[in-house]
């Protein structure tokens, strides 16, 4: 379950950013998670909420946006979304072109896990 380590890194990043901005409270954190990270948004949110207890992040609203995987196929030139099988028992996503089946592809998006914004309440 790599959600725990990712959540820990996010919590540390957000708390450090809040301290640099003299925040009293963090109201909301928006996060984007790419499909190819294989992070489960519900599990990630649970981990974030658990790790936030007794910190400036406690009671923060976490909004997680799942971003689709997009590829460019080096065989047929297809560019667009690919379907990831969420029901398979895997630790690694295998991606191929939905048009021709080729695995010689360039991943354009879907591997990201980013904190997009942090809404804070500043002290006086």
C-alpha positions, -999 to +999 in steps of 0.1 A: +000+000+000+021+029-013-008+053-004+007+057+031+041+068+019+026+091-007+002+106+019+031+111+043+051+130+017+020+152+009+014+159+045+050+170+050+050+192+019+017+209+028+027+215+065+061+230+053+043+252+028+018+263+055+046+272+079+064+293+053+031+312+047+023+317+084-009+297+083-030+292+114-051+265+097-052+247+064-088+247+050-084+227+018-058+208-002-064+199-039-044+170-052-042+155-087-035+118-090-027+102-123-042+068-132-009+052-138+003+059-102-021+031-091-029+052-061-065+045-048-080+080-042-102+068-014-073+050+004-051+081-002-077+104+014-081+080+044-043+080+049-041+118+046-069+123+071-052+098+095-018+114+092-033+148+097-046+141+132-030+165+158-014+187+131-023+219+114-039+197+088-065+182+111-101+187+097-087+198+063-109+191+033-089+170+008-101+171-028-085+144-050-089+146-088-081+115-107-063+123-140-067+099-170-037+083-187-029+098-221-004+083-246+011+089-279+017+058-300+050+055-319+035+028-342+002+043-355+003+079-343-027+076-320-028+103-293-053+102-265-067+083-235-061+047-227-082+024-205-066+011-173-081-021-159-089-011-123-101-047-115-068-065-122-045-076-094-013-058-104+015-037-091+024-023-124+002-009-152+008-022-186-002+003-213-007-003-249-022+016-278-060+011-278-060+016-316-033-009-327-022-027-295+014-015-298+034-011-266+059+014-281+042+044-267+051+077-250+031+084-218+018+120-219+000+121-186-012+098-158+020+094-137+016+126-117+007+130-081+007+168-073-005+191-047-023+216-069-034+241-043-036+248-006-062+271+010-050+285+043-062+307+071-035+332+080-027+344+115-023+381+125 
